[in-house]
Amino acid sequence: MNRLLPFVTFLLLTASSVEAQRLKLFRSIIYTAQGERIDGILYDMTDSTVQLVPNQAAVVRQLRNGQVPTVFDCPWQDMNRIVIRRRGHLGQSLFVGGGIGLAVGAVLIGSINPGTGLSERLSLAAFGLTAPIAGLTYGVVAGTSPYHVYHINRDWIVYRNAKANLRLLSVMAQRQVIAADLTKVAYPQLPAINP
């Protein structure tokens, strides 16, 4: 038993750290038939409801720690539209776009040859200085564009098709995938069972 305890402790610590690293949170905005806007993180989708959790820092910490926060349901009969965005995607897009723009600007400004004419040097410098702004603009456009948009309009067939795609982005589906991957890592010698 004493030999097994460190292995079990290691497995549990690995499971929690792998889940914290691999869990991706998707922000959902649901527009209802009554004109309401419901905002939250996509937790799960059932045959009749979309389950969301509040998009707050404390709730995100609970999700990353493997805890179950307070979940609220939105029935599909009330939905007109679902918009899905990756949480934190705007900042990442700004960082990537700005970085690419700075790199292009630095290359252009560095390629100015002192022997060229004044107008060519000024045009290269001006373009080199505007490249970061163009990169940041690209980052804003890419970061604010939605990941998925489904127009449900209280239609069961459309909801069912949206559920098939969006369920894979939910926290619960990701936890199931992570648990299956950890089982393969922990027990690689087990043969596959064919029914």
C-alpha positions as CSV (number, residue, x, y, z in Angstrom):
1,M,0.0,0.0,0.0
2,N,2.9,2.4,0.8
3,R,4.4,1.8,-2.6
4,L,1.1,2.6,-4.3
5,L,0.4,5.9,-2.5
6,P,3.1,8.0,-4.3
7,F,1.9,6.6,-7.7
8,V,-1.7,7.5,-6.9
9,T,-0.7,11.0,-5.7
10,F,1.4,11.6,-8.8
11,L,-1.5,10.4,-11.0
12,L,-4.0,12.8,-9.3
13,L,-1.6,15.7,-9.5
14,T,-0.9,15.0,-13.1
15,A,-4.6,14.8,-13.8
16,S,-5.4,18.2,-12.2
17,S,-2.5,19.9,-13.9
18,V,-3.2,18.5,-17.3
19,E,-6.8,19.5,-17.0
20,A,-5.9,23.0,-16.0
21,Q,-3.6,23.3,-19.0
22,R,-5.8,21.7,-21.6
23,L,-9.3,23.1,-20.6
24,K,-10.4,25.7,-23.1
25,L,-13.3,28.0,-22.1
26,F,-15.8,29.2,-24.7
27,R,-17.9,32.3,-24.0
28,S,-21.5,31.9,-25.1
29,I,-24.0,34.6,-25.8
30,I,-27.6,33.5,-26.2
31,Y,-30.2,35.8,-27.6
32,T,-33.7,34.8,-26.6
33,A,-37.0,35.2,-28.3
34,Q,-38.0,37.8,-25.6
35,G,-35.0,40.0,-26.6
36,E,-32.8,39.1,-23.6
37,R,-29.1,38.5,-23.8
38,I,-27.7,35.7,-21.7
39,D,-23.9,35.6,-21.3
40,G,-21.7,32.9,-19.8
41,I,-19.2,30.1,-20.3
42,L,-20.5,27.0,-22.2
43,Y,-20.6,24.3,-19.6
44,D,-22.7,21.6,-21.3
45,M,-25.5,21.0,-23.8
46,T,-28.3,18.6,-23.3
47,D,-31.2,17.6,-25.5
48,S,-33.3,20.4,-24.1
49,T,-31.0,23.1,-22.6
50,V,-27.7,24.9,-22.9
51,Q,-26.0,25.0,-19.5
52,L,-23.9,28.1,-18.8
53,V,-21.8,29.2,-15.9
54,P,-21.1,32.9,-15.1
55,N,-18.1,34.5,-16.9
56,Q,-16.3,35.6,-13.7
57,A,-12.8,35.1,-12.5
58,A,-13.9,33.1,-9.4
59,V,-15.9,30.7,-11.6
60,V,-13.0,30.3,-14.0
61,R,-10.8,29.3,-11.1
62,Q,-13.4,26.8,-10.0
63,L,-13.5,25.3,-13.5
64,R,-9.7,25.1,-13.7
65,N,-9.6,23.4,-10.3
66,G,-12.1,20.7,-11.4
67,Q,-14.9,22.0,-9.2
68,V,-18.5,22.4,-10.4
69,P,-19.8,26.0,-10.1
70,T,-23.4,27.1,-10.2
71,V,-24.9,26.2,-13.5
72,F,-27.9,27.9,-15.1
73,D,-30.0,26.5,-17.9
74,C,-31.4,28.1,-21.0
75,P,-34.1,25.9,-22.8
76,W,-33.8,25.6,-26.6
77,Q,-37.4,26.8,-27.0
78,D,-36.4,30.3,-25.9
79,M,-33.3,30.6,-28.2
80,N,-33.1,32.7,-31.3
81,R,-29.3,32.7,-31.7
82,I,-26.2,31.3,-30.0
83,V,-22.8,33.1,-30.5
84,I,-19.6,31.3,-29.3
85,R,-16.3,33.0,-28.8
86,R,-13.1,31.6,-27.3
87,R,-12.4,33.2,-23.9
88,G,-9.2,35.4,-24.1
89,H,-9.1,35.2,-27.9
90,L,-9.1,39.0,-28.3
91,G,-5.9,39.5,-26.3
92,Q,-4.2,36.6,-28.1
93,S,-5.1,38.0,-31.5
94,L,-3.9,41.5,-30.5
95,F,-0.6,40.0,-29.4
96,V,-0.1,38.0,-32.5
97,G,-1.2,40.8,-34.9
98,G,0.9,43.4,-33.2
99,G,3.9,41.1,-33.1
100,I,3.7,40.4,-36.8
101,G,3.2,44.1,-37.6
102,L,6.2,45.0,-35.5
103,A,8.3,42.4,-37.2
104,V,7.3,43.6,-40.7
105,G,7.8,47.2,-39.6
106,A,11.3,46.5,-38.2
107,V,12.3,44.7,-41.4
108,L,11.0,47.5,-43.6
109,I,12.7,50.2,-41.6
110,G,15.9,48.2,-41.4
111,S,15.9,47.8,-45.2
112,I,16.1,51.5,-45.8
113,N,19.3,52.1,-47.8
114,P,21.0,55.4,-47.2
115,G,21.9,55.7,-50.8
116,T,18.3,55.7,-52.1
117,G,16.2,58.8,-52.7
118,L,14.5,60.7,-50.0
119,S,11.0,59.9,-51.2
120,E,11.7,56.1,-51.2
121,R,13.2,56.3,-47.7
122,L,10.2,58.2,-46.4
123,S,7.7,55.8,-48.0
124,L,9.5,52.8,-46.5
125,A,9.7,54.5,-43.1
126,A,6.1,55.4,-43.2
127,F,5.0,51.9,-44.2
128,G,7.3,50.5,-41.6
129,L,5.7,52.6,-38.9
130,T,2.1,51.8,-40.0
131,A,2.7,48.0,-40.2
132,P,2.2,47.6,-36.4
133,I,-1.0,49.5,-36.6
134,A,-2.2,47.3,-39.4
135,G,-1.2,44.2,-37.4
136,L,-3.1,45.5,-34.3
137,T,-6.2,46.2,-36.5
138,Y,-6.0,42.7,-37.9
139,G,-5.8,41.4,-34.3
140,V,-8.9,43.4,-33.3
141,V,-10.9,42.1,-36.3
142,A,-9.8,38.5,-35.8
143,G,-10.4,38.6,-32.0
144,T,-13.8,40.1,-32.1
145,S,-15.1,37.8,-34.9
146,P,-17.3,35.0,-33.4
147,Y,-16.1,31.4,-33.4
148,H,-19.5,30.0,-34.2
149,V,-22.9,31.6,-34.8
150,Y,-26.1,29.5,-34.9
151,H,-29.5,30.9,-35.7
152,I,-31.8,28.6,-33.7
153,N,-35.1,30.5,-34.1
154,R,-36.8,28.0,-31.7
155,D,-36.3,25.2,-34.3
156,W,-35.5,21.8,-32.9
157,I,-33.7,20.5,-36.0
158,V,-31.3,23.5,-36.0
159,Y,-30.7,23.2,-32.3
160,R,-29.9,19.5,-32.6
161,N,-27.4,20.2,-35.4
162,A,-25.9,23.0,-33.4
163,K,-25.7,20.8,-30.3
164,A,-23.8,18.1,-32.2
165,N,-21.1,20.7,-33.1
166,L,-21.1,22.9,-30.0
167,R,-21.1,20.1,-27.4
168,L,-17.5,19.3,-28.3
169,L,-16.6,22.8,-27.1
170,S,-18.3,22.5,-23.7
171,V,-16.4,22.1,-20.4
172,M,-18.0,18.7,-19.7
173,A,-17.0,17.3,-23.1
174,Q,-13.5,18.5,-22.7
175,R,-13.3,16.9,-19.2
176,Q,-14.5,13.6,-20.7
177,V,-11.8,13.7,-23.4
178,I,-9.1,14.6,-20.8
179,A,-10.2,11.7,-18.5
180,A,-10.1,9.3,-21.5
181,D,-6.5,10.5,-22.4
182,L,-5.3,10.1,-18.8
183,T,-6.7,6.6,-18.7
184,K,-4.7,5.7,-21.7
185,V,-1.5,7.2,-20.1
186,A,-2.1,5.6,-16.8
187,Y,-2.9,2.1,-18.1
188,P,-1.2,1.7,-21.5
189,Q,-0.9,-2.1,-21.1
190,L,-4.7,-2.7,-21.1
191,P,-5.9,-4.3,-24.3
192,A,-8.8,-2.8,-26.2
193,I,-12.1,-4.5,-25.5
194,N,-14.2,-5.3,-28.6
195,P,-17.9,-6.0,-27.9
